[in-house]
Amino acid sequence: MIDITTLRVGATVACFIVFIGIVAWACARRNAKGFEEAARLPFEQD
């Protein structure tokens, strides 16, 4: 059987992998244009 410690380790590893995926997605050059446009939105006037 799987004990609680194994489940906690598995959850921690899964969350770390998701975190690394989000960081990789945010740092990808193909997303830079969209992020730059989103950064300018508060300064645009109607």
C-alpha positions as semicolon CSV with decimal commas, in nm:
position;residue;x (nm);y (nm);z (nm)
1;M;0,000;0,000;0,000
2;I;0,099;0,362;-0,048
3;D;0,149;0,554;0,274
4;I;0,086;0,925;0,333
5;T;0,455;1,016;0,300
6;T;0,472;0,869;-0,050
7;L;0,161;1,064;-0,150
8;R;0,311;1,386;-0,013
9;V;0,636;1,329;-0,202
10;G;0,443;1,256;-0,520
11;A;0,232;1,570;-0,480
12;T;0,543;1,780;-0,416
13;V;0,719;1,644;-0,725
14;A;0,407;1,694;-0,938
15;C;0,370;2,056;-0,820
16;F;0,738;2,123;-0,889
17;I;0,704;1,988;-1,242
18;V;0,398;2,208;-1,300
19;F;0,590;2,509;-1,163
20;I;0,884;2,446;-1,398
21;G;0,638;2,415;-1,687
22;I;0,477;2,750;-1,603
23;V;0,818;2,919;-1,577
24;A;0,924;2,771;-1,912
25;W;0,600;2,888;-2,073
26;A;0,634;3,239;-1,929
27;C;0,995;3,270;-2,046
28;A;0,934;3,137;-2,398
29;R;1,022;3,393;-2,664
30;R;0,710;3,313;-2,866
31;N;0,496;3,454;-2,582
32;A;0,693;3,779;-2,548
33;K;0,480;3,977;-2,796
34;G;0,157;3,893;-2,616
35;F;0,305;3,982;-2,278
36;E;0,434;4,314;-2,412
37;E;0,087;4,398;-2,546
38;A;-0,072;4,305;-2,214
39;A;0,180;4,521;-2,028
40;R;0,078;4,826;-2,235
41;L;-0,298;4,781;-2,180
42;P;-0,321;4,993;-1,861
43;F;-0,166;5,288;-2,044
44;E;-0,389;5,285;-2,351
45;Q;-0,672;5,532;-2,372
46;D;-1,004;5,473;-2,542
